[in-house]
Amino acid sequence: MIILETRNLTKLYGREPNMVKALNGINLTIHNGEFVAVVGTSGSGKSTLLHMLGGLDRPTSGHVIVNGKEIFGLKDNELTIFRRRNIGFIFQSYNLVPVLNVYENITLPIELDGNNIDKAYVDTIIEVLGLESKLTNLPSQLSGGQQQRVAIARALATKPAIILADEPTGNLDSKTSQDVLGLIKVTSQQFNQTIVMITHNEEIAQLADRSIHIEDGEIVVGVKG
Amino acid sequence: MIKVANHKVINRLVFKSFKANRTRNWIAIIAIALTTILFTTLFTISYGLVNTFQTETMRQSGGGAHASLKYLSEEQYQKLKNHPLIKDIGRTIFVNMADNKEFLKRHTEIAYADSVAMKLGFNTPTTGEIPIEPNEIIADTVTLDLLGVPHKIEEKVTLEYSIKGEKRSRDFVVTGFYEGDPTFAAGLVFVSRSFIDAELANIEPNYYKNFDLTGTIRADIMFRNSLNIEQNIQKVITDSGYSLIESDANYIAYGVNWAYMSTNFGWDAQTIISFMIGAILIILTGYLIIYNIFQISVIKDIRFYGLLKTIGTTPKQIKRIISRQAFILSIIGIPLGIIIGYVLGNTLLPLVVNISSYGGKTSASASPMIFIGSIVFSLITVYISCRKPGKIAASVSPVEAVRFSGVSLRTKRIMKKSTDGGKLYKMALSNLGRNRKRTIIVVISMSLSLILLNSIFTISKGLDMDKFVSNFVKTDFLIGHANYFNTLNGFRFEEDAISESFIKEVSAKEGFKDGGRLYYNIHEGTILDNNKEELLQLFGLEDFPLNQLEIVEGEFHIAKFKSGKYIIEGLSDDDNGNIYWNKSHYDIGEKVKITTESGVHEYEVMAKTRMGLNNHVRSWGDYGFYLPAKEFTSIVLNPTVMSYQFNVEEIYLSDMNAFVKSYTENVEPAMDYESKDLFVGEFKKMQNTLLTVGGVLSLIIGLIGILNFINSILTSIIARRQEFAMLQSIGMTDKQLNKLLIFESLFYALATIVISLTFGVLFSYFIINGIVSNLWFFSYSFVISPLLLSYPVLLIVSVIIPFVVYHGVNKHTIVERLRELD
């Protein structure tokens, strides 16, 4: 089943003659439960692609279809709500809310949605990520790896169909990176989630089911996927 | 210490950091300007008050000169005038008294004065020019009134005078005039120099030989400052070869202006304390905002300072970067504040003068001290405000600075037990805790103006009109000579009596109900107390004022009293209306013996009455007694009518007020009056002044509070742009984000409400009720409505500000803001 699809996705910045083609007609299909790595050098357009997939930014032209729904047909507010119900984000710099403790950070998206917390589910995530003993800590008291695990838990909390991860291990040492990636993989399998991860690191990309290489805003075909 | 030429690079850093903080700069400039406005207003009003008092005292004492030399000849004047101690000297040459019959009651002098003397004597014509031709004069308006001449230049007057016993009469043309004071005992007419040259030629004055003033010179002298005036003037005399001993042939008489007798006069304890309280309040207000601005700005730029430190900037240099920025902001903010503050101060000054005890015409001060003081105080405020932020920036560890997340570095908090912090309002509350100091300061800053506002209303509401008015007048009108009402001059002579024509005029007016004269014995009278002769203040009252007496002991039968065998003892009271019983000398029924010019008389004390402004001569003695007018006039030779009390039908009150006002201004300017209406007006004026001055002050402090609030919200929104982007990316809608910010600022408002309500009530109850209630015309009543009315406004503002600020700042898309991070 196709969960995520882009059609001729294009994003242009600026005007001629200084126009930058951040994305130039990307066509992409991702199936349910896949773990896809998007690989590219900095400036290749991979972050822009991720932002488009998550509906954070609107394309110049083209479509993004999530779960059969064209997301840019939604109004801003609807898009936000759609995003928080269907997509989980993991950022390189964790981006935890500094005034909330670990548990509150994890459940924040659920609270934002005004839903009751599925206690059993959240507890499972916490257990899988090994955060039980840290629940009342504030983010500033955690190590980078711990913070990223909280960010992962937060991304999973709303049971999104898709997780978008932007260089999730960019700020971590290699040992911790391995752990975090392992956890992302385990949880996605356990909760049947689709993962799109951006990285510039080929080695990390190896962990994914499939890699998509991007250069100058275009998918480079022919490399091992 | 090694001197390193690093000024250039520091300046460059200051400049760059300055340019990067445009919004902060604007807010800081406004804050510094507002603080300076407060200081300048305070200084302008204080100096204006003192100046008004000084000028008023000088007017009373006859001029602004430090000292004068009297009865000089031309030769003496020439020898004395160049003494090095003298800064300015003015010459007045006397001609003589004017002999016109119009001046019978008010002595009028004819003299010549040079421009310096005119200025020092406040005689410079406000309309027209100084006289030049021999037939030209200037005069004060009261003198013109007495001569029956309209206040116009080119009017013709005839003056009669004598020179060396030879009577002369001459026609003059008025070339100018200035406002005269009808309560002054003497008038002045100034002639030209050419008149003196023609008329007084060949006259060699010698005052000590013939005591003839004609041709004598008075020199009015200003020294460089008002210290040691007496020694200076003595030195001028002796240095020039003259004597200070009256019996010497070369004696020169001098006078020191008593207006300068006390070096610091005007700055009495009360003025100084009020001034200090004002200054401290302003420093506090200014500190609250300027400190907050710099603290926030330093924390925002903490990475920048950490970076500077990493590359080798010393803490001292970092402090210098911050203090120099503050200084540059001051250079723009302070002059702005001084200009606005000076204008504002001089606008408010007349109001303050009006209700102050000094009274009189307002004389604004342009003393350099106002500007120097405002600058110094503002700079001090700025300096102490940016010291601590400078220290924070200087002491930051480079490593910490990079990790800085906006959560207070010193927070000991590791754990947070709650599980529902994701609820918007809880998150908002947590966000306020990020920079607790900032939050507290903003709340204090806003509470301050609200508490002040409430206090001002409490005081103004507490001013009791009935207490105030009844202290001054018991009847609708009290009329008399201007000197009777003027405490500085006082009711002392027969000339100070109220004119019968005035009494006749008012009693003939429509609506006049009833009235009566109050006589006073201005000649010495005594009363026997314990076999000792004591000075007696004896009053004689006609029926109407007799009926107005408030009997505090004994029984008063007017028919019996008027038999002439009885007397009433007057007792004074304090401001709160408590009678000084211990000052009573006699018992009811006791016989008293009083002595007047006509001999000894014996009366029986029938009752005791309250003495007040309505029935007293207003210079207080220990023995005040009241007789019926008939008895009084029979035992006192030349009885003088001190005042006249009367009541008017209600509907004619305003007519009578208008009549009396215009009569005392135009027909008999030496007469004056007090009326209920006048004091009601006076009272309202005082109340309005309090509200205006206090309101303006609260408004400015309130503006500072709001500015502090805006700055706080603005900087916190800017600092959290990425955090907001992240929140939005994990599913926070714009609406939720707005709600979060509005919650945050509503918490500020709620905290302000709690603080201002608590402290406002405490302050009102303990401080105002405790201290201000001692004012005799104050009845404390609890006032809270200004606070309750301000709260909705505060709440509305706190909803609008984050909304406007957020939409003004967050124009970038989520992605752009997320990117700023790396």
Interface residues (C-beta under 8 A of the other chain):
Chain A: S47 T48 H51 G54 L56 D57 D76 N77 T80 I81 R83 R84 R85 G88 F89 F91 Q92 S93 N95 V97 P98 V99 L100 N101 Y103 E104 N105 T107 L108 P109 I110 E111 L112 D113 T136 N137 L138 S140 Q141 R154 A155 T158
Chain B: S405 G406 V407 R413 I414 M415 K416 K417 S418 T419 D420 G421 G422 K423 M427 S430 N431 G433 R434 Q722 E723 M726 L727 Q728 S729 I730 G731 M732 T733 D734 K735 Q736 T813 I814 V815 L818 R819 L821 D822
